[in-house]
């Protein structure tokens, strides 16, 4: 096998190139400055030349990311058809997503198994599939992470990225325990890129894999004077409580802005409008307290196992997505190394009662 050593930060995509140990000198990047972008050649070129052009392009791309001087106009088409699970994204938004979390890791390294690199002609240009593994240290807690991946990149006729997808990524079960805020947000952004488009489209293909298999998730609605939590095992359970929500979610944003979450009050509304994602402190038992209060005043009845599930899940709700158009909040959490959707909160922002 041929193996290529690279340094990177991996936000679903590899970021950073540190030197390629290839037998062909034409694929070795210069020691100073970014490698030149490979230019397309005619279809009469040999298979080996096409392979060299692809590797050269990837090296230039990773070098630009490592230096944190990414010029998205060099590497991405004006509109990226597919960026992981988001569709039709302006390249400026793609660059913003990639830049998020640059400071979250260090000592980045990736091993690209070039023997797995497969190039397939497609109408837009060529599709490139490859496998590898990555390792890095998380900056906040210095924890070491190793993971394997399979990626697919589609390059158009001008050798610009029009699609970048993770075919498969495997993360050890213990890798995400004790995450710092920056690292947690970086990983949650990947989950958001999967969940938000599905909630917007109403086609829940991958969402079920992000629901806890035993405890499900909680949906908070406001059917009367107070928010009421419902324990759900599927998204269809949630929609059965409030069918009109399906239509409301069509306005959902799919590329949240990372940073400070907007403040909200029924008097003033949101301090800012849009779709936002941010970390929140490990919360007090707000969900289970809400359920106990409703039970106390005869406004709801919850079995012990639902209360236990609420207590178990609420302490992991450390990342929040807020969309002001609906408005709605999604709570994400990492439980034993896996990310889950833990709650969908509509009731907190419903001031109609």
Secondary structure as the mmCIF struct_conf table of DSSP 4:
data_model
#
loop_
_struct_conf.conf_type_id
_struct_conf.id
_struct_conf.beg_label_comp_id
_struct_conf.beg_label_asym_id
_struct_conf.beg_label_seq_id
_struct_conf.end_label_comp_id
_struct_conf.end_label_asym_id
_struct_conf.end_label_seq_id
STRN STRN1 UNK A 3 UNK A 6
BEND BEND1 UNK A 11 UNK A 13
BEND BEND2 UNK A 23 UNK A 24
HELX_RH_3T_P HELX_RH_3T_P1 UNK A 25 UNK A 27
HELX_LH_PP_P HELX_LH_PP_P1 UNK A 28 UNK A 30
BEND BEND3 UNK A 31 UNK A 33
HELX_LH_PP_P HELX_LH_PP_P2 UNK A 34 UNK A 40
TURN_TY1_P TURN_TY1_P1 UNK A 43 UNK A 44
BEND BEND4 UNK A 45 UNK A 45
HELX_RH_AL_P HELX_RH_AL_P1 UNK A 47 UNK A 66
TURN_TY1_P TURN_TY1_P2 UNK A 67 UNK A 68
HELX_RH_AL_P HELX_RH_AL_P2 UNK A 72 UNK A 75
STRN STRN2 UNK A 76 UNK A 76
BEND BEND5 UNK A 78 UNK A 78
STRN STRN3 UNK A 79 UNK A 83
TURN_TY1_P TURN_TY1_P3 UNK A 84 UNK A 85
STRN STRN4 UNK A 86 UNK A 90
HELX_RH_AL_P HELX_RH_AL_P3 UNK A 91 UNK A 99
TURN_TY1_P TURN_TY1_P4 UNK A 100 UNK A 101
HELX_RH_3T_P HELX_RH_3T_P2 UNK A 102 UNK A 104
STRN STRN5 UNK A 105 UNK A 122
TURN_TY1_P TURN_TY1_P5 UNK A 123 UNK A 124
STRN STRN6 UNK A 125 UNK A 138
TURN_TY1_P TURN_TY1_P6 UNK A 139 UNK A 141
STRN STRN7 UNK A 144 UNK A 156
TURN_TY1_P TURN_TY1_P7 UNK A 157 UNK A 158
BEND BEND6 UNK A 159 UNK A 159
STRN STRN8 UNK A 161 UNK A 171
TURN_TY1_P TURN_TY1_P8 UNK A 173 UNK A 178
HELX_RH_AL_P HELX_RH_AL_P4 UNK A 181 UNK A 201
TURN_TY1_P TURN_TY1_P9 UNK A 202 UNK A 202
BEND BEND7 UNK A 205 UNK A 206
HELX_RH_3T_P HELX_RH_3T_P3 UNK A 207 UNK A 210
BEND BEND8 UNK A 211 UNK A 211
STRN STRN9 UNK A 212 UNK A 212
TURN_TY1_P TURN_TY1_P10 UNK A 213 UNK A 215
STRN STRN10 UNK A 216 UNK A 216
STRN STRN11 UNK A 217 UNK A 221
BEND BEND9 UNK A 223 UNK A 226
STRN STRN12 UNK A 228 UNK A 232
BEND BEND10 UNK A 233 UNK A 234
HELX_RH_AL_P HELX_RH_AL_P5 UNK A 235 UNK A 241
TURN_TY1_P TURN_TY1_P11 UNK A 243 UNK A 244
HELX_RH_AL_P HELX_RH_AL_P6 UNK A 245 UNK A 248
HELX_RH_3T_P HELX_RH_3T_P4 UNK A 249 UNK A 251
BEND BEND11 UNK A 254 UNK A 255
HELX_LH_PP_P HELX_LH_PP_P3 UNK A 256 UNK A 256
STRN STRN13 UNK A 257 UNK A 258
BEND BEND12 UNK A 259 UNK A 259
HELX_LH_PP_P HELX_LH_PP_P4 UNK A 260 UNK A 263
STRN STRN14 UNK A 264 UNK A 265
TURN_TY1_P TURN_TY1_P12 UNK A 266 UNK A 268
STRN STRN15 UNK A 269 UNK A 270
BEND BEND13 UNK A 271 UNK A 272
BEND BEND14 UNK A 274 UNK A 274
STRN STRN16 UNK A 275 UNK A 279
HELX_LH_PP_P HELX_LH_PP_P5 UNK A 281 UNK A 284
BEND BEND15 UNK A 285 UNK A 285
HELX_RH_AL_P HELX_RH_AL_P7 UNK A 286 UNK A 296
TURN_TY1_P TURN_TY1_P13 UNK A 297 UNK A 298
BEND BEND16 UNK A 299 UNK A 299
HELX_RH_AL_P HELX_RH_AL_P8 UNK A 304 UNK A 314
TURN_TY1_P TURN_TY1_P14 UNK A 315 UNK A 316
STRN STRN17 UNK A 319 UNK A 323
TURN_TY1_P TURN_TY1_P15 UNK A 324 UNK A 327
STRN STRN18 UNK A 328 UNK A 335
TURN_TY1_P TURN_TY1_P16 UNK A 336 UNK A 337
STRN STRN19 UNK A 338 UNK A 345
HELX_RH_3T_P HELX_RH_3T_P5 UNK A 347 UNK A 349
#
